[in-house]
Amino acid sequence: MNASALVDIGRDFSRVPAGRHVAESDFSGEAFREKILIPKLRQGGTVEVLLDNTEGYGSSFLEEAFGGLVRVGGFSYEYLKLHLIIVANSTATNRYSAKIWEYIKEAGSGKP
Amino acid sequence: MNAEVAAALIGGGAGALMGALFGAIATNVVNKLSEGRGDRKALIQSFRLGVNAMRVDAAMYWDSSGRNEQSESEIKRHFHRVLALIDDLRISSTSIDIDKANQLNDEFWEVATGDGFESVNRLADPARVGRLATIAYQLSSVFK
């Protein structure tokens, strides 16, 4: 397996990630997925994503960014379990982390 | 003073001392319990105020259309605040209540920040406002 990459959303993307689609916001879930997540994952190594250091997330952002990895990006739940590490250091970001894996799983099972 | 009277006095003194000691400990325990109840009562009140503030902001947001960055940030902040208050209540609550509160708070966040949240094309959604009110009511009622 290739080396791992660290993505700190607050530092590398935006402290105020917002919205689902690029048409709605430059810092949407779709923008994060397409500009950062997918290119890093395509390198083949593991990608660590740090959730702390932002003002928080809406479920629309997280679902589009991470559920979209399966629905749009073509990654499987099993592949992501091996290559995607969600890092969360607070009570709030831990809850976001659990939601992210729910969205990935639901996207894999064909649920909206 | 004969031996029996002396023993009774000593015994009585010891008994009184033990009684006073027990009384002091019991008073201390009762005070601590009352303090704990007071703290818990205040925490529950803060929790309910937090949930209500979250409900009001989310309802105002979904009563109108389009983006409102200030409301969006505030809704996310409310979610964090309520989470922190649930955490504060952990020590004096059952794990069943904590799990239920977290599950309802997650559900509120999911509904309040889902779909067109943070979208310029978002439309007002009265049905969602009603759903949020129901979840907020259930969430407020978790801790007694």
Interface residues (C-beta under 8 A of the other chain):
Chain A: V16 A18 G19 R20 H21 E24 S25 S28 E55 G56 Y57 G58 S59 S60 F61 E63 T91 A92 R95 K99
Chain B: E69 E72 S73 K76 R77 F79 H80 L83 A84 D87 N102 D106 W109 E110 T113 G114 D115 G116 F117 E118 S119 V120 N121
